[in-house]
């Protein structure tokens, strides 16, 4: 697989595709695009993180940027650092949920948001043209260190008007944390302790040696599920290596399902601060249901965090997220944040005096099926396939914002073409897994 270049950054396997040369090239392009100013730099715990950090910081200095170095911190903490320091940007060295051999550069603007398509395109153009604004010796940037950023992030969460650490403390919660030895290894337990919670730490050493596949999916989380059940914990919280996605485990050791992290966050927020919500087209219908329960509308965006953020801002939504365990709380910053998500869930359970399993049972329940269709099997290209789906089902509720999504009364099917493989991704949702599969088959049978 080649180096993956997108508007929000670059990623690849370190040493083969992600090399020191292209780390320097894209960092120089980003610093040139910023035209100097201050950049907050943070990283996850990967073994290659230190090398990448050294390259990134020196390169930013060379194009005249002052660097605020934060070390190993969650991605949302870097975003908070951009706001704290009124910086021109932020650069995060993390490959998110990818395996340990990967690394990546993710870029933020002065609003602490991931670059939008237009901004990202400009950075890519500068990198491709090699037109870097290197400075003479007396104009290079400085390095400043901020070791207090995690504390600052936690204090901002505790200061939110609807987070009351005393209420949470009175509930005497015991919570198990699996931070996959990533960037949340110190931040998440520190937050929980500040909320008065008793903490069990699983894999909370920021070594970058992941004890299991780092994507927080059910097949990778058997250990924490068993631990929560066997040690009488009230909740389990799991995050990915950069600390922006959150998965939950109830007291019986059963996973909430990653779609339901944002649903619970929506439910909590709308009770406190009524308003519309936003999520992406591939997220569960449960997000619409919970919004409607509170008399609000859930707006849909193209898949991608920055797309959800833009719709959230455009519709003035009070909360948004993604079905991969991403909670975006604009009262804090415009990005996914596992720390604020954890605080909101604990506050909800404490206030409602409800067990995690009983709360999960109270939510609308759907099952999602994710498939890949090889275009060679269908004898048509992706655009042709999407066009055919839209035309065939034009009498249903069809959305062509991002691929083609067909909403039926009993569920939905979403077709999106891959940017990296000759496949089309097919997501479907129904009241049961069987229903979700039959909905997808209903569409596929017609186009075949």
N, C-alpha and C positions, 0 to 999 in steps of 0.2 A: 504493500500500500504506500502511495506517495505521500509527501507532505500535504496536509489538509489545510488549505488557506480559505478563510471565510471572513466576513466583515468584522466579526468580533475577535479575531486573532488567528493564530496558527497552531497546529498541533501535529505531532508525529512521534515515532519511536526515536528516542534519543540515540544519537550516534550513527543512525542510518539515514533518516529523513530529517529529523530535527537536529541539525548540526550547529556548532558554534558560529559558522559563517552565516547561516540564515537567521539565527537568533539575533546576531548583531545587525543584520540587514533590516529586519522588520522592526527592531527596537529603534534603530537610527531613523527609520521612516516615520515611526510614531512620534519620536521626539522632535523631528523636523516639522511634522504636521502641527504639533503643539506650539512650535516656535518658541521654545524655551519654557520658562515657568517651572512650577514645582510638580513632581510626580511622586505619588505614594506607591512604594513597591513592597509587595508581600508575596509569600509563597506557601505551598503546601509542604508536606514533609518528605516528598520523594527523595530518593538517594541522589538524583541528579539536580535537585533543587538548588544546592549551594553553588554548583558550577554555573547554572543558568542565572542565578541571582548576581553573581560577580560580573558576568558578561553584560547583563541588562543594566546594572547600576553604572558600570564604567562607560557603556555606550551612551546612556542618557546624559551623563556628565559631559561627554565629548561633543554633544550637540547643544550644550548650554543649559541643560535642565538641572535644577536642584533636586536631589533625591531624598525622600523621607523613607528610610529603610525600616521595615517593621518585623522582619524575620518570618517565622512560621506562624501564620494567623489565618483564620477562615476567610474565604472570598468576601463574604458580607462585611467583615471587619475592615478590609481594605477600602470597601465602598464608604464605610463610616469614617475612615481616615481621610478620604478625599474631602468630605464635608467638614470634618473637624479642622483641617488645615487650610480650607478654602483653596485646595490645590487645583492645578489645571487638568490633572488626569490621575489615573491609577493604572498600574500594570501588575497583574497577578500571574505568577508562574505556577500553573496547575493544569493537569490534564483531567481534572474532575473525576468522573467515575471510571476512566480508562485504566488498564492494568499498569503495574509499577514501571514497566520499561518505557512508557509514554511520558511526555511532558508537553507543555503548551504555554503560549503567551496569550493572556486575555486582557483586553484594553478597555479602560473606562474613560469617559469624558469628564468635564468639570462639574457636571451634575451628579456624578458617581454612577451613571448609567453605562451599560455596554454601548459601544459605538453603534449608531444607526447605520443602515445600508450606505447612505451617502458618505458619512464620515469614514466608514471602513473602506469604502472604495478608494477614497483619496489616499489613505495610508498605503493600500496595496499598490496604487499607481506610483507613489514615491519610491516604494521598495523596488518595483520593477524597473523604474527609470534610473535608479541609483543616484538620485539627486539629493544628497544628504547635506545638511547645513552644519558641518563640523566647524568647531570654534577654535581660535588660537588659544595659546596657553593661558592668557590672562582673562579669558571669558568662559572657561569651562565651569560646569556646575559643581556644587558642594554636595557632600553626603551628610545627612542629619539622621539620627536614630530616634525612633519613638518606640520605647518598650512598654508604654502604658496603654496601647491602643485597645487591647482586649478588655482591660478594666473600663476604659472609656465607653466601649460598645455596651458592656453589661450595665453600666450606670444609666445609659440612655434607655435601655429596655426597662430597667426598674423604675425610671421616671415617667414611663407612659401612664396616663391617668387611669387606665383600666387594669394595670398590673399592680397587685397589692401583695407584696411578699409576706405580710403578716397573715393574710387569709390563707395563702399557700402553706406557710409554716405550721399553722394550726392543724392542717390536715395530716401532718406527719407522714408525708409520702416517702416511700422508698422507690428509687428509680435506678434501673440498670442502663448503662451507656456503652454502646459499641461505636467508637469513633474510628475504627479500622486503622488505628495508628496514624491517623491523618491530622489535618490542621485543626480539627475540633477537639483533639485529645485533651488539651488543657482548658480551652475556652468553655466547652459544654459542661464539664464537671464544676468549673468555677462558677458558672451561671447558676447551676442547680444548688450549689452550696449557698450562694447569695440569696436564693429563694427559700432557704431553710429546709432543703430536701436532703434526705439520707441517700448517699450515692454509692452504687457498686460500679467500679470501672472495669470494663472488658476492652482490651486493646486500646488503651488510652496513653500509649507511649508514642510520641511523634517521630518514629523511626523511619517511616515510609516503607516498612516491610509489612505489606498487607497480609493479615492472617487468613483471609478468604477473598474471593472476588469482591472488589470494592464497590460494585454497584449495588445499592440497597434493595435487591429484589428477593422475593420469598425463598428461592432456591439457595440463597447464600446466607440465610439468617437463622438457620436451625439452632445454632449454639445459643444466641441470645434468647430465643423463644423458650428453650428448655431452661435457661438460667432464670428467667423471670418467673416461670412457673415453679421451679424447684426452690427458689429462695424467697417466695412470698413477696415479690415486688409488686407495686401498684401499677407500674408502667415500665416499658422499655423504650429507649430512644436510640435510633441508629442514624448516622449521617455518612455521607460519602467523603472522599479524601479532602475536599476543599470546604466542607461544612455549609453547603447551601441547600442540600436536599435532606428531608427529614422523613424517616419511616417510624411508625409507632407499633408497639406490641402491648396487648392488653394483659391484665393480671393473670389470665389463664395461659399465657404464652402464645396467644393467637395474634397474627398480624392484622392490623387495621386494613391493610391494602394501601398502596402508595397514593391511589386516587383520593383517599379519604383524609389525608393530612390537610389539604386545602379546603375540603368540605367542612371539616371541623373548625378550621380557622375562620371561614366565612360565617359559620353559625355563631361563633363567639363574637366576632366583630359586629355583625349586623344587629345583635342584641344591644350592643353598647353604642354603636354609631351608625344608624340606618343610612343606607345608600346603595348604589348599584355595585356590582362586582364585575370582574373580568377574568377570563381564562382562555386557553387556546382551544382550537376546534377539535383536538383529539382527546380532550379531557372529558371525564364522566358527566353524564346527564344529571348526576346527583348534585353537581354545582348549581345547575339551573333550579332544581327542586328546592334546595335549601335557600336559595335567593328568593324564590317565589313564596316560600313559607313566611319569609319576613317582609313580603310585599315589594320586593325589589327585582330588578332585571339583571341577568348575567350576560354580559357582552362577550362575544367570541372574537379571538384574534388568530392570525396565522401562527403556526407553531414557531417557537423561538421566544426566549425571555424578553428581549427588547421589544418584540411585536406586542406582547401582552402589556408591557409597561406603557407603550404608546397609546394603546386602546384604553387602559386604565386612566391615563392622564386626560385623554380626549373626552371620555365619558364621565370624568370626575368620580370614578369608582373609589370606594373607601377601602377596598381590599382586593387583591388579585392573587393569581398563582398559576401553577401548572400541575397537571396530574401526576408528575413524577416525584411528588413530595415537596414541591416548591411553594413556599408561602411568601408573598410579596406584600409587605405592610408599608404603605407610603408615609405613615406617621414617623417612620424611622429612616428609610431610604428606599429607592426604587429598584430593588433586586431581591432575589430569593435569599432567605435567611433562616437557617435551621434553629438559631438561638432564639429569635423572637417567636418563632413557631412553637418551640418547646414551652416558653413562658405562657403563651396564650392558651395552649392545651391544658397546662396545669392549673391555670386560673379558672378555666371553664369547669374542670373536674372538681376543684375545691369549692367554687361558688354553688354549683348544682348538687354538691354532695352525692356524686354518682360514680360508680365504678367504671373503669375504661370500657369493659366489655358491654355493660348495660348501655353506655352512651353510644358505642358503635352499633349496637342492635337497634337503637332509636333512629338511625340515619337511613335514608332510602338506599336500597341495596341493588346494585347492578353487577354484572360480570362482563369483563372485556376480553376479547380475543384478538391477538396481534399476529398477522401472517405476512409473508412476503410472496409476491407473485413474480416469477421469472418471465420477462417480456418475450423471451424466445419461445416459451410454451404457447403464447397467444398469437404469435406471428404479427405483432404490431408494436409501434413505438409508444412511449409513455403518454405523449400528448394526444395521440390518436385514441388511446385507451380511455383517457380522462374525458375526452370529447364525446366518445361513444356512451360512456356511463351517464354523463350529464344529459345527453339527448334522449337516451332510453328512459330515464326516470324523471323527465321534465315535469310530469304531473305531480310528483312528490315535492317535498320541501328540499330544494337543492341549494347548496352554498358552494361557490367556486372561488372563494377568497384564497384558498390554499389547497390545491388539488380539487377534489370533488367530495363533498360530504352530503349524504342523503339522509334526511331525518324521516323515519317512519313513526307511526304512533307507538309501536312497541319497542323501538330502539333506533340505532343509526349505524351507518357504514361510512367510513372515511378512507378515500383513496389518495395517497400522496406519492409522487415519484421521488426516488432517491437521487441525490445529487452526486453520489459516489459509486453507485452500482447500477447495472441494467435491470433494476427491479422496481416494482411498485409496492409500497407498503399498504396493507389493508387492515384497518382497525375497525372492529365492530363491537357493539355493546347491546346487551339485552338483559332481561330479568334473570336469565341463567346462562351458563356457558353454552349450553345446547342452543338456546335462542339466538345468542350472538353469532354462533357458527352458521346457523341456518339463514340468518339475515345476510351474512356475507356470501353464502352459497347462492342465495336467491339472486343477488346481483351478478355474481361471477357466472352462473349458469346462463343468464340472459346474454351476457357479452361474449361468451364462448360460442 
